[in-house]
């Protein structure tokens, strides 16, 4: 039975090459995963993930592996650097895929909500226009004229004879009205409201009053401001031509990056590279530089607990990191025009263990 399971097919070539190299080193040393865990300080489960290509090991684990297998840490660190870049690209692709899925789901939910709203509106229209319920603004049919007249006629009061029964005839018919007077003999309907002329007059008066109120409000509100210029919102100052345009996700550049975390500011990952490395005692140190952010920071592995790593630049900017009980870590950033002006020192118990050459 083979010792190692096949690496995942979806791994990038750089990650696959790095995991295969670590497997060869472990096989050549003859160490079991339990022994490897005891000698490096990293758990057996972690090494199973590192060697299986499911997790990228930290720099400290790589340095420890090189130490227990008698390998030059610089060669292994170079392969790790390539694998780290590939891992960052894979994470970015995964994030973009998940974001596209979320956007698609949101669009489908909105379209479903719009369709449900349109269906509900159509149901309400059909209910309003159902038989027996005249549509808004519909004119009653000719057959309903008698019913309409009966509803609106003042004679259709309680106690009046039904429309289907003939009205009682007077005792004497009397003379007929003279021709040529079509309105004579008819009873005038009582007025139910203001006439058309009065209604128009009232509407005009109300409109004039509303306009007067609006004009007074505009006058008193606008008077202290001094015209349209006072009411206008101030426009933001234009961006200075000297300010660099940063990529999406990058939050600082130059002096603004000093003292900031490179990962939180977006200066790491694809925007950073290891420009130089060195061994200071047992510690492995790297200069990490971001051309986009114009800043550098130090990364250290295989250090002694209690070590402090310090990075300085020609701008007198300085950042340090006390590892405490850890053996690996990185500093905050310092502004640097190029990686050539950066220097890293390692201190232990207040005494310098060595520095890189600037």
C-alpha positions as CSV (number, residue, x, y, z in Angstrom):
1,X,0.0,0.0,0.0
2,X,1.5,3.4,-1.0
3,X,2.4,5.7,1.8
4,X,0.9,8.8,0.2
5,X,-2.5,9.4,-1.3
6,X,-2.7,11.0,-4.7
7,X,-2.7,14.8,-4.6
8,X,-5.9,16.5,-5.6
9,X,-6.3,17.0,-9.3
10,X,-7.3,20.7,-9.0
11,X,-4.0,21.7,-7.4
12,X,-2.0,24.4,-9.2
13,X,1.3,23.0,-10.5
14,X,3.4,25.2,-8.1
15,X,1.5,23.8,-5.1
16,X,1.7,20.2,-6.4
17,X,5.5,20.6,-7.0
18,X,6.0,21.9,-3.5
19,X,4.0,19.2,-1.8
20,X,5.8,16.5,-3.8
21,X,9.1,17.9,-2.8
22,X,8.1,17.8,0.9
23,X,7.0,14.2,0.5
24,X,10.4,13.3,-1.0
25,X,12.3,14.9,1.9
26,X,10.2,13.0,4.4
27,X,10.6,9.7,2.6
28,X,14.4,10.3,2.3
29,X,14.6,11.0,6.1
30,X,12.7,7.9,7.0
31,X,10.6,9.7,9.5
32,X,7.1,8.8,10.3
33,X,4.5,11.5,10.7
34,X,4.5,11.0,14.4
35,X,8.3,11.4,14.6
36,X,8.1,14.4,12.2
37,X,5.6,16.0,14.6
38,X,7.8,15.4,17.6
39,X,10.9,16.9,15.9
40,X,9.2,20.0,14.3
41,X,6.6,20.9,16.9
42,X,3.8,20.8,14.5
43,X,1.0,18.3,15.0
44,X,0.6,15.0,13.0
45,X,-2.8,16.3,11.7
46,X,-1.2,19.4,10.4
47,X,1.5,17.5,8.5
48,X,-1.1,15.2,7.0
49,X,-2.8,18.4,5.6
50,X,0.5,19.9,4.5
51,X,1.8,16.8,2.7
52,X,-1.7,16.1,1.3
53,X,-1.9,19.4,-0.5
54,X,-5.0,20.5,1.5
55,X,-3.2,23.3,3.5
56,X,-0.2,25.4,2.8
57,X,2.3,25.1,5.7
58,X,3.5,28.3,7.4
59,X,7.1,29.4,6.9
60,X,8.1,28.1,10.4
61,X,7.0,24.5,9.4
62,X,9.0,24.7,6.2
63,X,12.1,25.9,8.1
64,X,11.6,23.1,10.7
65,X,11.3,20.5,7.9
66,X,14.5,21.7,6.3
67,X,16.3,21.5,9.6
68,X,15.2,17.9,10.5
69,X,15.9,16.6,7.0
70,X,19.2,18.4,6.5
71,X,18.0,20.5,3.5
72,X,19.1,23.9,2.5
73,X,16.2,26.1,3.7
74,X,16.7,28.6,0.9
75,X,15.9,26.2,-1.8
76,X,12.8,25.0,0.0
77,X,11.7,28.6,0.8
78,X,11.9,29.4,-2.9
79,X,9.4,26.6,-3.7
80,X,7.2,27.7,-0.8
81,X,7.2,31.2,-2.2
82,X,5.9,30.0,-5.6
83,X,3.3,27.8,-3.9
84,X,2.1,30.7,-1.7
85,X,1.5,32.9,-4.7
86,X,-0.5,30.1,-6.4
87,X,-2.5,29.5,-3.2
88,X,-3.4,33.2,-3.1
89,X,-4.5,33.1,-6.7
90,X,-6.7,30.0,-6.0
91,X,-8.3,31.8,-3.0
92,X,-9.1,34.8,-5.1
93,X,-10.7,32.6,-7.8
94,X,-12.8,30.9,-5.1
95,X,-13.9,34.2,-3.7
96,X,-14.9,35.5,-7.1
97,X,-16.8,32.3,-7.8
98,X,-18.7,32.5,-4.5
99,X,-19.5,36.2,-5.1
100,X,-20.9,35.4,-8.6
101,X,-23.1,32.7,-7.1
102,X,-24.4,35.1,-4.5
103,X,-25.2,37.7,-7.1
104,X,-27.0,35.2,-9.3
105,X,-29.1,34.0,-6.3
106,X,-30.0,37.6,-5.4
107,X,-31.1,38.3,-9.0
108,X,-33.2,35.2,-9.1
109,X,-34.9,36.1,-5.7
110,X,-35.7,39.6,-7.1
111,X,-37.1,38.3,-10.3
112,X,-39.3,35.8,-8.3
113,X,-40.5,38.6,-6.0
114,X,-41.4,40.8,-9.1
115,X,-43.3,37.9,-10.7
116,X,-45.3,37.3,-7.5
117,X,-46.1,40.9,-7.2
118,X,-47.3,41.1,-10.8
119,X,-49.4,38.0,-10.3
120,X,-51.0,39.4,-7.2
121,X,-51.8,42.7,-9.0
122,X,-53.5,40.8,-11.9
123,X,-55.6,38.8,-9.4
124,X,-56.8,42.1,-7.8
125,X,-57.7,43.5,-11.2
126,X,-59.7,40.4,-12.1
127,X,-61.5,40.5,-8.8
128,X,-62.5,44.2,-9.3
129,X,-63.8,43.5,-12.9
130,X,-65.7,40.3,-11.9
131,X,-69.4,40.0,-13.1
132,X,-71.8,41.8,-10.8
133,X,-69.2,44.5,-9.9
134,X,-69.0,47.3,-12.5
135,X,-65.5,48.4,-13.3
136,X,-64.5,51.9,-12.0
137,X,-65.9,54.6,-14.3
138,X,-68.2,52.2,-16.2
139,X,-71.4,53.7,-17.6
140,X,-74.6,51.7,-16.6
141,X,-76.4,50.0,-19.4
142,X,-79.7,51.2,-20.8
143,X,-81.6,48.6,-18.9
144,X,-80.3,50.0,-15.7
145,X,-81.6,53.5,-16.3
146,X,-84.8,53.0,-14.3
147,X,-82.8,51.5,-11.4
148,X,-80.4,54.5,-11.5
149,X,-83.2,57.0,-11.7
150,X,-85.0,55.3,-8.8
151,X,-81.8,55.5,-6.7
152,X,-81.2,59.1,-7.3
153,X,-84.7,60.4,-7.5
154,X,-85.9,62.3,-4.4
155,X,-89.3,60.5,-4.7
156,X,-87.6,57.1,-4.0
157,X,-87.8,57.6,-0.3
158,X,-89.0,55.1,2.3
159,X,-92.8,54.8,2.0
160,X,-93.0,55.9,-1.7
161,X,-94.8,53.6,-4.0
162,X,-92.7,51.0,-5.9
163,X,-91.6,51.8,-9.4
164,X,-93.6,48.8,-10.8
165,X,-97.0,50.1,-9.4
166,X,-98.7,53.0,-11.2
167,X,-99.0,56.3,-9.4
168,X,-102.6,57.2,-8.3
169,X,-104.4,59.4,-10.9
170,X,-105.7,62.8,-9.8
171,X,-109.5,63.2,-9.4
172,X,-109.7,65.7,-12.2
173,X,-107.2,65.9,-15.0
174,X,-107.6,69.6,-15.6
175,X,-106.4,71.5,-18.7
176,X,-103.3,70.4,-20.4
177,X,-100.3,72.8,-20.5
178,X,-100.0,75.0,-23.5
179,X,-97.7,73.8,-26.2
180,X,-94.3,75.4,-26.6
181,X,-93.4,75.2,-23.0
182,X,-91.5,72.0,-22.5
183,X,-90.5,72.8,-18.9
184,X,-93.9,73.8,-17.7
185,X,-95.7,71.6,-15.1
186,X,-92.4,69.8,-14.1
187,X,-91.3,69.9,-10.5
188,X,-87.7,71.2,-10.1
189,X,-85.2,68.9,-8.2
190,X,-83.9,70.3,-5.0
191,X,-80.2,71.4,-5.2
192,X,-77.8,68.7,-3.8
193,X,-74.7,70.8,-3.7
194,X,-73.0,74.0,-5.1
195,X,-73.5,74.7,-8.7
196,X,-70.8,74.3,-11.3
197,X,-69.9,78.0,-11.2
198,X,-69.7,78.0,-7.4
199,X,-67.6,74.8,-7.4
200,X,-65.1,76.3,-9.9
201,X,-64.9,79.5,-7.8
202,X,-64.1,77.5,-4.7
203,X,-61.4,75.5,-6.4
204,X,-59.7,78.6,-7.8
205,X,-59.8,80.2,-4.4
206,X,-58.2,77.2,-2.8
207,X,-55.5,77.0,-5.5
208,X,-54.6,80.7,-5.0
209,X,-54.4,80.2,-1.3
210,X,-52.1,77.2,-1.6
211,X,-49.8,79.1,-4.0
212,X,-49.6,82.0,-1.6
213,X,-48.6,79.7,1.2
214,X,-45.9,78.1,-0.9
215,X,-44.6,81.4,-2.0
216,X,-44.4,82.7,1.6
217,X,-42.6,79.5,2.7
218,X,-40.1,79.7,-0.1
219,X,-39.5,83.4,0.6
220,X,-38.9,83.0,4.4
221,X,-36.8,79.8,4.0
222,X,-34.6,81.2,1.2
223,X,-34.2,84.7,2.6
224,X,-31.3,84.0,5.2
225,X,-29.4,81.8,2.8
226,X,-28.6,84.4,0.2
227,X,-29.8,82.6,-3.0
228,X,-29.2,79.3,-4.6
229,X,-25.5,79.4,-4.0
230,X,-26.0,79.2,-0.2
231,X,-28.4,76.2,-0.6
232,X,-26.0,74.2,-2.7
233,X,-24.0,71.5,-1.0
234,X,-20.3,71.9,-0.9
235,X,-18.4,69.8,-3.5
236,X,-15.6,67.5,-2.2
237,X,-12.1,68.7,-3.0
238,X,-10.6,67.2,-6.2
239,X,-8.1,64.3,-5.8
240,X,-4.6,65.5,-6.0
241,X,-2.8,64.7,-9.2
242,X,0.2,63.3,-7.2
243,X,-1.9,60.8,-5.2
244,X,-1.3,57.3,-6.7
245,X,-4.3,55.3,-7.9
246,X,-4.3,52.1,-5.9
247,X,-5.8,48.8,-7.0
248,X,-9.0,47.6,-5.4
249,X,-8.4,46.3,-1.9
250,X,-5.2,48.2,-1.3
251,X,-5.7,50.8,1.4
252,X,-2.4,52.6,1.8
253,X,0.8,53.7,0.0
254,X,4.1,55.1,1.2
255,X,4.2,56.8,4.6
256,X,0.5,56.0,5.2
257,X,1.5,52.3,5.4
258,X,4.1,52.7,8.2
259,X,2.9,50.9,11.3
260,X,0.1,49.1,9.5
261,X,-0.5,45.4,9.0
262,X,0.3,44.3,5.4
263,X,-2.4,41.8,5.2
264,X,-5.2,44.1,6.5
265,X,-4.0,46.9,4.2
266,X,-4.1,44.6,1.1
267,X,-0.3,44.9,0.5
268,X,0.4,41.1,0.8
269,X,-0.6,38.2,-1.4
270,X,-0.3,39.1,-5.1
271,X,1.1,42.5,-4.4
272,X,4.2,41.3,-2.4
273,X,7.3,39.4,-3.1
274,X,10.4,38.2,-1.1
275,X,13.2,40.4,-2.3
276,X,16.0,38.9,-0.1
277,X,16.5,36.4,2.8
278,X,19.1,35.5,5.3
279,X,20.0,33.3,8.2
280,X,20.6,35.1,11.5
281,X,21.6,32.5,14.0
282,X,19.0,29.8,13.8
283,X,16.3,32.2,12.5
284,X,15.4,32.5,8.9
285,X,14.4,36.1,7.9
286,X,12.9,37.5,4.7
287,X,12.4,41.0,3.4
288,X,8.8,41.2,2.0
289,X,8.3,44.2,-0.3
290,X,5.2,45.6,-2.0
291,X,5.8,47.8,-5.0
292,X,2.2,48.9,-5.1
293,X,2.2,50.0,-1.4
294,X,5.9,51.3,-1.5
295,X,6.4,49.5,1.8
296,X,8.3,46.6,3.3
297,X,8.1,44.3,6.3
298,X,10.0,41.4,7.8
299,X,9.0,37.8,8.1
300,X,10.8,35.4,10.4
301,X,10.7,31.6,10.9
302,X,12.6,29.0,13.0
303,X,13.3,31.7,15.6
304,X,13.8,31.1,19.4
305,X,10.9,32.0,21.7
306,X,11.3,35.5,23.0
307,X,13.2,36.8,19.9
308,X,12.3,40.2,18.5
309,X,12.6,41.1,14.8
310,X,13.2,44.7,13.9
311,X,12.9,46.3,10.4
312,X,14.2,49.8,9.5
313,X,14.4,51.8,6.3
314,X,16.3,54.9,5.1
315,X,13.3,57.1,6.1
316,X,14.1,56.3,9.8
317,X,10.8,54.3,9.8
318,X,11.0,51.3,12.1
319,X,8.7,48.4,13.1
320,X,9.4,45.5,15.4
321,X,7.6,42.3,16.5
322,X,8.1,40.5,19.8
323,X,7.5,36.8,19.0
324,X,6.8,35.9,22.6
325,X,6.3,32.2,22.8
326,X,6.2,31.8,19.0
327,X,8.9,30.9,16.6
328,X,7.5,32.7,13.6
329,X,5.8,35.9,12.7
330,X,6.0,39.2,10.8
331,X,6.3,42.9,11.5
332,X,4.2,45.8,10.6
333,X,5.2,47.8,7.5
334,X,7.6,50.6,7.0
335,X,7.6,53.0,4.1
336,X,10.4,52.2,1.6
337,X,11.0,53.5,-1.9
338,X,12.8,50.2,-2.7
339,X,13.7,47.0,-0.9
340,X,17.4,47.9,-1.1
341,X,17.0,50.5,1.7
342,X,15.6,47.9,4.2
343,X,17.5,46.3,7.0
344,X,16.4,43.5,9.4
345,X,17.8,42.7,12.8
346,X,17.1,39.9,15.3
347,X,17.4,40.6,19.0
348,X,17.2,38.2,22.0
349,X,17.0,39.4,25.5
350,X,17.9,42.9,24.5
351,X,21.1,41.7,22.7
352,X,21.5,41.8,18.9
353,X,21.9,38.4,17.2
354,X,22.7,39.9,13.9
355,X,21.4,42.1,11.0
356,X,21.2,42.0,7.3
357,X,23.3,44.4,5.2
358,X,21.5,47.4,3.8
